[in-house]
Amino acid sequence: MSDIDSRVKQVAADVFGTSADLITAESSPQTIDTWDSVQHLNLILALEQELNVRIDPEEIERMKNIGDVIELVKEKTGS
């Protein structure tokens, strides 16, 4: 697991109020009870702040699960 993977999972765990150990690439709003539209926006803001990236509105739609989020962040950071 890369540094980006672990950092994204930790940010998600903090936002969703769960353990990072429970966050997988397949984690999604269907598997995390606290992942709703407001928390989705909180996740985006937290990722932008923590990882110093800018996520555009059209990219938000691609973020269907944590794996998608990690892939997007890697694109943004060149990792």
Kinemage of the C-alpha trace (Angstrom):
@kinemage 1
@onewidth
@group {chain A} dominant
@subgroup {mainchain}
@vectorlist {calphas} color= white
{ca met a 1} P 0.000 0.000 0.000
{ca ser a 2} L 1.392 3.395 -0.979
{ca asp a 3} L 1.625 6.492 1.174
{ca ile a 4} L -1.257 8.046 -0.781
{ca asp a 5} L -3.414 4.958 -0.148
{ca ser a 6} L -2.844 5.093 3.590
{ca arg a 7} L -3.290 8.866 3.799
{ca val a 8} L -6.579 8.782 1.853
{ca lys a 9} L -7.843 5.921 4.020
{ca gln a 10} L -6.890 7.795 7.193
{ca val a 11} L -8.632 10.977 6.023
{ca ala a 12} L -11.732 8.942 5.128
{ca ala a 13} L -11.674 7.204 8.494
{ca asp a 14} L -11.446 10.557 10.284
{ca val a 15} L -14.294 12.062 8.246
{ca phe a 16} L -16.559 9.027 8.566
{ca gly a 17} L -15.732 8.375 12.221
{ca thr a 18} L -14.443 4.850 11.772
{ca ser a 19} L -11.176 2.947 11.967
{ca ala a 20} L -8.762 3.215 9.036
{ca asp a 21} L -8.437 -0.573 9.269
{ca leu a 22} L -12.066 -0.849 8.149
{ca ile a 23} L -11.583 1.338 5.070
{ca thr a 24} L -10.848 -0.604 1.885
{ca ala a 25} L -10.767 0.283 -1.814
{ca glu a 26} L -14.298 -1.121 -2.043
{ca ser a 27} L -15.649 1.057 0.788
{ca ser a 28} L -18.498 3.204 -0.513
{ca pro a 29} L -21.631 5.021 0.648
{ca gln a 30} L -23.350 1.624 0.501
{ca thr a 31} L -20.899 0.080 2.989
{ca ile a 32} L -20.230 3.043 5.312
{ca asp a 33} L -23.345 4.196 7.148
{ca thr a 34} L -22.006 7.692 7.847
{ca trp a 35} L -21.042 8.365 4.188
{ca asp a 36} L -23.834 10.671 3.005
{ca ser a 37} L -23.787 13.706 0.702
{ca val a 38} L -22.635 16.077 3.450
{ca gln a 39} L -19.847 13.740 4.541
{ca his a 40} L -18.861 13.297 0.882
{ca leu a 41} L -18.255 17.053 0.704
{ca asn a 42} L -16.395 16.929 4.024
{ca leu a 43} L -14.201 14.149 2.584
{ca ile a 44} L -13.370 16.282 -0.450
{ca leu a 45} L -12.506 19.302 1.688
{ca ala a 46} L -10.385 17.189 4.043
{ca leu a 47} L -8.508 15.594 1.124
{ca glu a 48} L -7.869 18.989 -0.451
{ca gln a 49} L -6.485 20.311 2.814
{ca glu a 50} L -4.511 17.234 3.887
{ca leu a 51} L -3.034 16.338 0.506
{ca asn a 52} L -2.849 19.818 -1.024
{ca val a 53} L -4.912 18.918 -4.092
{ca arg a 54} L -7.806 20.645 -5.852
{ca ile a 55} L -10.765 18.442 -6.751
{ca asp a 56} L -12.995 19.893 -9.455
{ca pro a 57} L -16.799 19.498 -9.376
{ca glu a 58} L -16.853 17.168 -12.388
{ca glu a 59} L -14.269 14.937 -10.700
{ca ile a 60} L -16.442 14.567 -7.609
{ca glu a 61} L -18.847 12.396 -9.615
{ca arg a 62} L -16.032 9.870 -10.213
{ca met a 63} L -15.621 9.300 -6.466
{ca lys a 64} L -17.907 6.257 -6.072
{ca asn a 65} L -15.692 4.374 -3.610
{ca ile a 66} L -12.377 4.762 -1.800
{ca gly a 67} L -10.511 3.092 -4.673
{ca asp a 68} L -11.807 5.800 -7.025
{ca val a 69} L -10.782 8.469 -4.528
{ca ile a 70} L -7.261 7.041 -4.257
{ca glu a 71} L -6.945 6.858 -8.056
{ca leu a 72} L -8.056 10.492 -8.420
{ca val a 73} L -5.671 11.721 -5.722
{ca lys a 74} L -2.806 9.813 -7.351
{ca glu a 75} L -3.601 11.510 -10.672
{ca lys a 76} L -3.629 14.889 -8.923
{ca thr a 77} L -0.335 14.321 -7.109
{ca gly a 78} L 1.465 12.490 -9.902
{ca ser a 79} L 1.967 9.478 -7.607
